Amino acid sequence: MLVAAAVCPCPPLLVPEVAAGAAPELDPLRAACLDAVAVVAAARPDRLVVVGPTTPAGEGPYPEGARGSFRGFGVDLDVRLGRGDGADARPLPLSLAVAAWLLERTEWSAAPVTGLGVAESLGTARCLAAGRELAAAGGRTALLVTGDGSACRTLKAPGYLDERAEAFDAASAAALGSADTAALAALDRTLAADLKAAGRPAWQVLAGAGEGAGLRGQLLYDEAPYGVGYHVAAWS
């Protein structure tokens, strides 16, 4: 049973050490993410599952204690998912590493934590099924769902300017902010790929998990710094 969820973007720039001199620019985004995680903690879940997009090689479950790193960005910073050992687990993909950093920042201790990497190419039906499976696993389940919106909002955006991006991000933000699982399920996979909206599969896992849960949503952040859509929402 899904009892709460937090939705956050997962750019490495969310980590101040990576952002360096640009770190203050994203302080409002970091604050919104912390607020969303606080909503999840207040729901007193039995377990937290972190869900984030990744490559096919990174797809699948990650145990508590799995480790990630930001050394690829020139930063001597490692993170760990929850409090387990996880010494033999494969490294966390970037989306889950950012989530692990966020949980460490909040000093998360409300429940055990595991991870689920979702391939960016995964079809909608399989995303929804994965979410339903998470919700049906028993106990009070909460999700921390990571993923960015379109990367095509401006000429300098990573994906250049695409006139469709603003409407896609507006629809995504509205669905996330109102906990509208049907609208999330209806997001177009092909359009999302065209717009480099990596969060689509993770959001649709959330849609599957949230079906029938009766949760209410709140949109805490909706901006496009650097031409990339970042949405933060809390469901409870």
Contacts in CASP RR format, 6 or more apart in sequence:
PFRMAT RR
TARGET T0000
AUTHOR 0000-0000-0000
METHOD contacts of the structure
MODEL  1
MLVAAAVCPCPPLLVPEVAAGAAPELDPLRAACLDAVAVVAAARPDRLVV
VGPTTPAGEGPYPEGARGSFRGFGVDLDVRLGRGDGADARPLPLSLAVAA
WLLERTEWSAAPVTGLGVAESLGTARCLAAGRELAAAGGRTALLVTGDGS
ACRTLKAPGYLDERAEAFDAASAAALGSADTAALAALDRTLAADLKAAGR
PAWQVLAGAGEGAGLRGQLLYDEAPYGVGYHVAAWS
1 135 0 8 1.000
1 138 0 8 1.000
1 139 0 8 1.000
1 140 0 8 1.000
1 141 0 8 1.000
1 213 0 8 1.000
2 134 0 8 1.000
2 135 0 8 1.000
2 141 0 8 1.000
2 142 0 8 1.000
2 143 0 8 1.000
2 209 0 8 1.000
2 210 0 8 1.000
2 213 0 8 1.000
2 215 0 8 1.000
2 235 0 8 1.000
3 43 0 8 1.000
3 44 0 8 1.000
3 45 0 8 1.000
3 140 0 8 1.000
3 141 0 8 1.000
3 142 0 8 1.000
3 213 0 8 1.000
3 215 0 8 1.000
3 236 0 8 1.000
4 39 0 8 1.000
4 40 0 8 1.000
4 42 0 8 1.000
4 43 0 8 1.000
4 45 0 8 1.000
4 142 0 8 1.000
4 143 0 8 1.000
4 215 0 8 1.000
4 234 0 8 1.000
4 235 0 8 1.000
4 236 0 8 1.000
5 40 0 8 1.000
5 142 0 8 1.000
5 143 0 8 1.000
5 144 0 8 1.000
5 145 0 8 1.000
5 206 0 8 1.000
5 209 0 8 1.000
5 210 0 8 1.000
5 215 0 8 1.000
5 233 0 8 1.000
5 234 0 8 1.000
5 235 0 8 1.000
6 33 0 8 1.000
6 36 0 8 1.000
6 37 0 8 1.000
6 39 0 8 1.000
6 40 0 8 1.000
6 142 0 8 1.000
6 143 0 8 1.000
6 144 0 8 1.000
6 145 0 8 1.000
6 232 0 8 1.000
6 233 0 8 1.000
6 234 0 8 1.000
6 235 0 8 1.000
7 36 0 8 1.000
7 145 0 8 1.000
7 146 0 8 1.000
7 147 0 8 1.000
7 176 0 8 1.000
7 203 0 8 1.000
7 206 0 8 1.000
7 231 0 8 1.000
7 232 0 8 1.000
7 233 0 8 1.000
7 234 0 8 1.000
7 235 0 8 1.000
8 14 0 8 1.000
8 32 0 8 1.000
8 33 0 8 1.000
8 36 0 8 1.000
8 37 0 8 1.000
8 99 0 8 1.000
8 102 0 8 1.000
8 144 0 8 1.000
8 145 0 8 1.000
8 146 0 8 1.000
8 147 0 8 1.000
8 232 0 8 1.000
9 29 0 8 1.000
9 146 0 8 1.000
9 147 0 8 1.000
9 148 0 8 1.000
9 149 0 8 1.000
9 228 0 8 1.000
9 229 0 8 1.000
9 230 0 8 1.000
9 231 0 8 1.000
9 232 0 8 1.000
10 52 0 8 1.000
10 53 0 8 1.000
10 94 0 8 1.000
10 95 0 8 1.000
10 98 0 8 1.000
10 99 0 8 1.000
10 146 0 8 1.000
10 147 0 8 1.000
10 148 0 8 1.000
11 98 0 8 1.000
11 148 0 8 1.000
11 228 0 8 1.000
11 230 0 8 1.000
12 18 0 8 1.000
12 70 0 8 1.000
12 73 0 8 1.000
12 94 0 8 1.000
12 98 0 8 1.000
13 19 0 8 1.000
13 22 0 8 1.000
13 23 0 8 1.000
13 26 0 8 1.000
13 226 0 8 1.000
14 26 0 8 1.000
14 29 0 8 1.000
14 30 0 8 1.000
14 33 0 8 1.000
14 98 0 8 1.000
14 101 0 8 1.000
14 102 0 8 1.000
15 70 0 8 1.000
15 75 0 8 1.000
15 77 0 8 1.000
15 98 0 8 1.000
15 101 0 8 1.000
16 23 0 8 1.000
16 30 0 8 1.000
17 70 0 8 1.000
17 75 0 8 1.000
17 77 0 8 1.000
18 70 0 8 1.000
18 73 0 8 1.000
18 75 0 8 1.000
18 77 0 8 1.000
19 25 0 8 1.000
19 26 0 8 1.000
25 225 0 8 1.000
26 225 0 8 1.000
28 221 0 8 1.000
28 223 0 8 1.000
29 221 0 8 1.000
29 223 0 8 1.000
29 225 0 8 1.000
29 230 0 8 1.000
29 232 0 8 1.000
30 105 0 8 1.000
32 220 0 8 1.000
32 221 0 8 1.000
32 232 0 8 1.000
33 102 0 8 1.000
33 221 0 8 1.000
33 232 0 8 1.000
34 102 0 8 1.000
34 105 0 8 1.000
34 106 0 8 1.000
35 220 0 8 1.000
35 232 0 8 1.000
35 234 0 8 1.000
36 220 0 8 1.000
36 232 0 8 1.000
36 233 0 8 1.000
36 234 0 8 1.000
37 102 0 8 1.000
37 103 0 8 1.000
37 106 0 8 1.000
37 108 0 8 1.000
37 144 0 8 1.000
38 106 0 8 1.000
39 218 0 8 1.000
39 234 0 8 1.000
39 235 0 8 1.000
39 236 0 8 1.000
40 48 0 8 1.000
40 110 0 8 1.000
40 142 0 8 1.000
40 143 0 8 1.000
40 144 0 8 1.000
40 234 0 8 1.000
40 236 0 8 1.000
41 106 0 8 1.000
41 108 0 8 1.000
41 110 0 8 1.000
42 236 0 8 1.000
43 140 0 8 1.000
43 142 0 8 1.000
43 236 0 8 1.000
44 110 0 8 1.000
44 111 0 8 1.000
44 140 0 8 1.000
45 110 0 8 1.000
45 111 0 8 1.000
45 140 0 8 1.000
45 141 0 8 1.000
45 142 0 8 1.000
46 111 0 8 1.000
46 138 0 8 1.000
46 139 0 8 1.000
46 140 0 8 1.000
46 141 0 8 1.000
47 111 0 8 1.000
47 112 0 8 1.000
47 113 0 8 1.000
47 114 0 8 1.000
47 139 0 8 1.000
47 140 0 8 1.000
47 141 0 8 1.000
47 142 0 8 1.000
48 108 0 8 1.000
48 110 0 8 1.000
48 111 0 8 1.000
48 112 0 8 1.000
48 113 0 8 1.000
48 114 0 8 1.000
48 141 0 8 1.000
48 142 0 8 1.000
48 143 0 8 1.000
48 144 0 8 1.000
49 113 0 8 1.000
49 114 0 8 1.000
49 115 0 8 1.000
49 116 0 8 1.000
49 134 0 8 1.000
49 141 0 8 1.000
49 142 0 8 1.000
49 143 0 8 1.000
49 144 0 8 1.000
50 62 0 8 1.000
50 81 0 8 1.000
50 96 0 8 1.000
50 99 0 8 1.000
50 100 0 8 1.000
50 103 0 8 1.000
50 113 0 8 1.000
50 114 0 8 1.000
50 115 0 8 1.000
50 116 0 8 1.000
50 143 0 8 1.000
50 144 0 8 1.000
50 145 0 8 1.000
50 146 0 8 1.000
51 115 0 8 1.000
51 116 0 8 1.000
51 117 0 8 1.000
51 118 0 8 1.000
51 134 0 8 1.000
51 143 0 8 1.000
51 144 0 8 1.000
51 145 0 8 1.000
51 146 0 8 1.000
51 202 0 8 1.000
51 205 0 8 1.000
51 206 0 8 1.000
52 93 0 8 1.000
52 95 0 8 1.000
52 96 0 8 1.000
52 99 0 8 1.000
52 116 0 8 1.000
52 117 0 8 1.000
52 118 0 8 1.000
52 145 0 8 1.000
52 146 0 8 1.000
52 147 0 8 1.000
52 199 0 8 1.000
52 201 0 8 1.000
52 202 0 8 1.000
53 93 0 8 1.000
53 95 0 8 1.000
53 117 0 8 1.000
53 118 0 8 1.000
53 119 0 8 1.000
53 120 0 8 1.000
53 146 0 8 1.000
53 147 0 8 1.000
53 198 0 8 1.000
53 199 0 8 1.000
53 200 0 8 1.000
53 201 0 8 1.000
53 202 0 8 1.000
54 93 0 8 1.000
54 94 0 8 1.000
54 95 0 8 1.000
54 96 0 8 1.000
54 117 0 8 1.000
54 118 0 8 1.000
54 119 0 8 1.000
54 120 0 8 1.000
55 93 0 8 1.000
55 119 0 8 1.000
55 120 0 8 1.000
56 119 0 8 1.000
56 121 0 8 1.000
58 90 0 8 1.000
58 93 0 8 1.000
58 117 0 8 1.000
58 119 0 8 1.000
59 117 0 8 1.000
59 118 0 8 1.000
59 119 0 8 1.000
59 122 0 8 1.000
60 116 0 8 1.000
60 117 0 8 1.000
60 118 0 8 1.000
61 114 0 8 1.000
61 115 0 8 1.000
61 116 0 8 1.000
61 117 0 8 1.000
62 81 0 8 1.000
62 89 0 8 1.000
62 90 0 8 1.000
62 92 0 8 1.000
62 96 0 8 1.000
62 114 0 8 1.000
62 115 0 8 1.000
62 116 0 8 1.000
62 117 0 8 1.000
63 81 0 8 1.000
63 84 0 8 1.000
63 86 0 8 1.000
63 89 0 8 1.000
63 114 0 8 1.000
63 115 0 8 1.000
64 81 0 8 1.000
64 82 0 8 1.000
64 83 0 8 1.000
64 84 0 8 1.000
64 86 0 8 1.000
64 112 0 8 1.000
64 113 0 8 1.000
64 114 0 8 1.000
65 80 0 8 1.000
65 81 0 8 1.000
65 82 0 8 1.000
65 83 0 8 1.000
65 84 0 8 1.000
65 85 0 8 1.000
65 86 0 8 1.000
65 89 0 8 1.000
65 113 0 8 1.000
66 80 0 8 1.000
66 81 0 8 1.000
66 86 0 8 1.000
66 89 0 8 1.000
66 90 0 8 1.000
66 91 0 8 1.000
66 92 0 8 1.000
66 96 0 8 1.000
66 115 0 8 1.000
67 78 0 8 1.000
67 79 0 8 1.000
67 80 0 8 1.000
67 81 0 8 1.000
67 86 0 8 1.000
67 87 0 8 1.000
67 89 0 8 1.000
67 91 0 8 1.000
67 92 0 8 1.000
68 78 0 8 1.000
68 79 0 8 1.000
68 80 0 8 1.000
68 81 0 8 1.000
68 91 0 8 1.000
68 92 0 8 1.000
68 96 0 8 1.000
68 97 0 8 1.000
68 100 0 8 1.000
69 77 0 8 1.000
69 78 0 8 1.000
69 79 0 8 1.000
69 91 0 8 1.000
69 97 0 8 1.000
70 77 0 8 1.000
70 78 0 8 1.000
70 79 0 8 1.000
70 97 0 8 1.000
70 101 0 8 1.000
71 77 0 8 1.000
71 78 0 8 1.000
77 101 0 8 1.000
79 92 0 8 1.000
79 97 0 8 1.000
79 100 0 8 1.000
79 101 0 8 1.000
79 104 0 8 1.000
80 86 0 8 1.000
80 100 0 8 1.000
80 104 0 8 1.000
81 92 0 8 1.000
81 96 0 8 1.000
81 99 0 8 1.000
81 100 0 8 1.000
81 103 0 8 1.000
81 113 0 8 1.000
81 114 0 8 1.000
81 115 0 8 1.000
82 100 0 8 1.000
82 103 0 8 1.000
82 108 0 8 1.000
82 112 0 8 1.000
82 113 0 8 1.000
83 109 0 8 1.000
83 112 0 8 1.000
83 113 0 8 1.000
92 100 0 8 1.000
93 117 0 8 1.000
95 117 0 8 1.000
95 146 0 8 1.000
95 147 0 8 1.000
95 198 0 8 1.000
95 202 0 8 1.000
96 115 0 8 1.000
96 117 0 8 1.000
96 146 0 8 1.000
98 146 0 8 1.000
99 144 0 8 1.000
99 146 0 8 1.000
102 144 0 8 1.000
103 113 0 8 1.000
103 144 0 8 1.000
111 142 0 8 1.000
116 130 0 8 1.000
116 134 0 8 1.000
116 205 0 8 1.000
118 127 0 8 1.000
118 130 0 8 1.000
118 201 0 8 1.000
118 202 0 8 1.000
118 205 0 8 1.000
119 201 0 8 1.000
120 193 0 8 1.000
120 198 0 8 1.000
120 199 0 8 1.000
120 200 0 8 1.000
120 201 0 8 1.000
121 193 0 8 1.000
121 201 0 8 1.000
122 130 0 8 1.000
122 201 0 8 1.000
123 189 0 8 1.000
123 201 0 8 1.000
123 204 0 8 1.000
124 185 0 8 1.000
124 187 0 8 1.000
124 189 0 8 1.000
124 204 0 8 1.000
127 201 0 8 1.000
127 202 0 8 1.000
127 204 0 8 1.000
127 205 0 8 1.000
127 207 0 8 1.000
127 208 0 8 1.000
128 185 0 8 1.000
128 204 0 8 1.000
128 205 0 8 1.000
128 207 0 8 1.000
128 208 0 8 1.000
128 211 0 8 1.000
129 208 0 8 1.000
130 205 0 8 1.000
130 208 0 8 1.000
131 205 0 8 1.000
131 206 0 8 1.000
131 207 0 8 1.000
131 208 0 8 1.000
131 209 0 8 1.000
131 210 0 8 1.000
132 208 0 8 1.000
132 209 0 8 1.000
132 211 0 8 1.000
134 141 0 8 1.000
134 143 0 8 1.000
134 205 0 8 1.000
134 209 0 8 1.000
135 141 0 8 1.000
135 208 0 8 1.000
135 209 0 8 1.000
135 210 0 8 1.000
135 211 0 8 1.000
135 213 0 8 1.000
141 209 0 8 1.000
143 205 0 8 1.000
143 206 0 8 1.000
143 209 0 8 1.000
145 202 0 8 1.000
145 203 0 8 1.000
145 205 0 8 1.000
145 206 0 8 1.000
146 199 0 8 1.000
146 202 0 8 1.000
147 198 0 8 1.000
147 199 0 8 1.000
147 202 0 8 1.000
147 203 0 8 1.000
148 197 0 8 1.000
148 198 0 8 1.000
148 199 0 8 1.000
148 228 0 8 1.000
148 229 0 8 1.000
148 230 0 8 1.000
149 168 0 8 1.000
149 169 0 8 1.000
149 172 0 8 1.000
149 195 0 8 1.000
149 197 0 8 1.000
149 198 0 8 1.000
149 199 0 8 1.000
149 200 0 8 1.000
149 228 0 8 1.000
149 229 0 8 1.000
149 230 0 8 1.000
149 231 0 8 1.000
150 162 0 8 1.000
150 165 0 8 1.000
150 168 0 8 1.000
150 169 0 8 1.000
150 192 0 8 1.000
150 195 0 8 1.000
150 196 0 8 1.000
150 197 0 8 1.000
150 228 0 8 1.000
150 229 0 8 1.000
151 157 0 8 1.000
151 158 0 8 1.000
151 159 0 8 1.000
151 165 0 8 1.000
151 195 0 8 1.000
151 196 0 8 1.000
151 197 0 8 1.000
151 198 0 8 1.000
151 227 0 8 1.000
151 228 0 8 1.000
151 229 0 8 1.000
152 158 0 8 1.000
152 159 0 8 1.000
152 160 0 8 1.000
152 161 0 8 1.000
152 162 0 8 1.000
152 164 0 8 1.000
152 165 0 8 1.000
152 195 0 8 1.000
152 196 0 8 1.000
152 227 0 8 1.000
153 161 0 8 1.000
153 165 0 8 1.000
153 166 0 8 1.000
153 169 0 8 1.000
153 224 0 8 1.000
153 227 0 8 1.000
153 228 0 8 1.000
153 229 0 8 1.000
154 161 0 8 1.000
154 224 0 8 1.000
154 227 0 8 1.000
155 161 0 8 1.000
156 226 0 8 1.000
156 227 0 8 1.000
157 165 0 8 1.000
157 226 0 8 1.000
157 227 0 8 1.000
157 228 0 8 1.000
158 196 0 8 1.000
158 226 0 8 1.000
158 227 0 8 1.000
158 228 0 8 1.000
159 196 0 8 1.000
162 194 0 8 1.000
162 195 0 8 1.000
164 191 0 8 1.000
164 194 0 8 1.000
164 195 0 8 1.000
165 195 0 8 1.000
168 187 0 8 1.000
168 191 0 8 1.000
168 192 0 8 1.000
168 195 0 8 1.000
168 197 0 8 1.000
169 197 0 8 1.000
169 222 0 8 1.000
169 224 0 8 1.000
169 229 0 8 1.000
169 231 0 8 1.000
171 183 0 8 1.000
171 187 0 8 1.000
172 184 0 8 1.000
172 187 0 8 1.000
172 197 0 8 1.000
172 203 0 8 1.000
172 231 0 8 1.000
173 219 0 8 1.000
173 222 0 8 1.000
173 231 0 8 1.000
173 233 0 8 1.000
174 180 0 8 1.000
174 183 0 8 1.000
174 219 0 8 1.000
175 183 0 8 1.000
175 184 0 8 1.000
175 187 0 8 1.000
175 203 0 8 1.000
176 184 0 8 1.000
176 203 0 8 1.000
176 217 0 8 1.000
176 219 0 8 1.000
176 231 0 8 1.000
176 233 0 8 1.000
177 217 0 8 1.000
177 218 0 8 1.000
177 219 0 8 1.000
177 231 0 8 1.000
177 233 0 8 1.000
178 217 0 8 1.000
178 219 0 8 1.000
179 210 0 8 1.000
179 214 0 8 1.000
179 215 0 8 1.000
179 216 0 8 1.000
179 217 0 8 1.000
179 233 0 8 1.000
179 235 0 8 1.000
181 206 0 8 1.000
181 207 0 8 1.000
181 208 0 8 1.000
181 210 0 8 1.000
181 211 0 8 1.000
181 212 0 8 1.000
182 207 0 8 1.000
184 203 0 8 1.000
184 204 0 8 1.000
184 206 0 8 1.000
184 207 0 8 1.000
185 204 0 8 1.000
185 207 0 8 1.000
185 208 0 8 1.000
187 200 0 8 1.000
187 203 0 8 1.000
187 204 0 8 1.000
189 200 0 8 1.000
192 199 0 8 1.000
192 200 0 8 1.000
193 200 0 8 1.000
210 235 0 8 1.000
215 235 0 8 1.000
215 236 0 8 1.000
216 235 0 8 1.000
216 236 0 8 1.000
217 233 0 8 1.000
217 234 0 8 1.000
217 235 0 8 1.000
217 236 0 8 1.000
218 233 0 8 1.000
218 234 0 8 1.000
218 235 0 8 1.000
219 231 0 8 1.000
219 232 0 8 1.000
219 233 0 8 1.000
220 232 0 8 1.000
220 233 0 8 1.000
220 234 0 8 1.000
221 230 0 8 1.000
221 231 0 8 1.000
221 232 0 8 1.000
222 229 0 8 1.000
222 230 0 8 1.000
222 231 0 8 1.000
222 232 0 8 1.000
223 229 0 8 1.000
223 230 0 8 1.000
224 230 0 8 1.000
END
